[in-house]
Amino acid sequence: MSLFNKHPGNHKFFSELRQKLPPIFTRETACNMIGGIFSPRTLSNFDAAGKGPDNKYHIGKKVAYERDDFLDWLQRQFSSSARFRTL
């Protein structure tokens, strides 16, 4: 069972993010919207390791994510963290 399913408050967290995030946004926007859970550099490291959100776009010097891909990825990160804490 994922953290999302275990804790009803997470549904509100993801619901509000889905409403507030634009369809495409930068790493900086993502970090601000999730309250600093990850930094832009951490997201960059995830991307470099092939462990970041599925789709990303290079726009000049910026990297942008699609809202649905980012939220799916973020939800998986929460689920992974929950499994490690219970070991």
C-alpha positions as CSV (number, residue, x, y, z in Angstrom):
1,M,0.0,0.0,0.0
2,S,1.4,3.4,-0.9
3,L,1.8,6.3,1.4
4,F,-0.8,8.1,-0.8
5,N,-3.4,5.4,0.1
6,K,-2.4,5.1,3.8
7,H,-2.7,8.8,4.6
8,P,-5.8,10.6,3.3
9,G,-4.0,14.0,3.8
10,N,-1.8,13.0,0.8
11,H,-4.8,13.0,-1.5
12,K,-5.3,16.7,-0.6
13,F,-1.6,17.4,-1.2
14,F,-1.6,15.9,-4.7
15,S,-5.0,17.4,-5.5
16,E,-3.9,20.9,-4.6
17,L,-0.7,20.4,-6.6
18,R,-2.6,19.3,-9.6
19,Q,-4.8,22.4,-9.4
20,K,-1.9,24.9,-8.8
21,L,0.8,23.6,-11.1
22,P,0.7,24.8,-14.7
23,P,0.7,22.1,-17.5
24,I,4.5,22.6,-17.9
25,F,6.9,24.1,-15.3
26,T,10.5,24.4,-14.3
27,R,12.4,22.6,-11.6
28,E,12.4,25.7,-9.6
29,T,8.6,26.0,-9.7
30,A,8.3,22.3,-8.8
31,C,10.5,22.8,-5.7
32,N,8.6,25.8,-4.6
33,M,5.3,24.1,-5.0
34,I,6.3,21.0,-3.0
35,G,7.6,23.0,-0.1
36,G,11.3,22.3,-0.7
37,I,11.0,18.5,-0.4
38,F,13.5,18.3,-3.2
39,S,15.8,21.1,-4.4
40,P,16.4,21.9,-8.1
41,R,19.8,20.3,-7.9
42,T,18.3,17.1,-6.4
43,L,15.8,17.0,-9.3
44,S,18.7,17.5,-11.7
45,N,20.6,14.6,-10.1
46,F,17.5,12.3,-10.4
47,D,17.2,13.2,-14.1
48,A,20.9,12.6,-14.7
49,A,20.6,9.1,-13.1
50,G,17.5,8.3,-15.1
51,K,15.4,8.3,-12.0
52,G,13.5,11.6,-12.5
53,P,10.1,12.2,-14.1
54,D,9.5,10.4,-17.4
55,N,9.2,13.5,-19.6
56,K,11.3,16.6,-19.4
57,Y,12.0,19.4,-21.8
58,H,15.0,21.6,-22.3
59,I,13.9,25.2,-22.9
60,G,17.1,27.3,-23.2
61,K,19.0,26.6,-20.0
62,K,15.9,25.5,-18.1
63,V,14.4,22.0,-17.7
64,A,10.7,21.7,-17.6
65,Y,8.3,18.9,-16.6
66,E,4.8,18.0,-17.6
67,R,2.4,18.2,-14.6
68,D,1.0,14.7,-14.8
69,D,4.3,13.0,-15.3
70,F,5.8,15.0,-12.4
71,L,3.0,14.2,-10.1
72,D,3.1,10.5,-10.9
73,W,6.8,10.5,-10.3
74,L,6.4,12.4,-7.0
75,Q,3.8,10.0,-5.8
76,R,6.1,7.1,-6.5
77,Q,8.8,8.8,-4.5
78,F,6.5,9.1,-1.5
79,S,5.6,5.4,-1.9
80,S,9.3,4.3,-2.1
81,S,10.0,6.3,1.1
82,A,7.2,4.6,3.0
83,R,8.6,1.1,2.1
84,F,12.0,2.0,3.4
85,R,10.8,3.4,6.7
86,T,8.9,0.1,7.5
87,L,11.9,-2.2,6.9
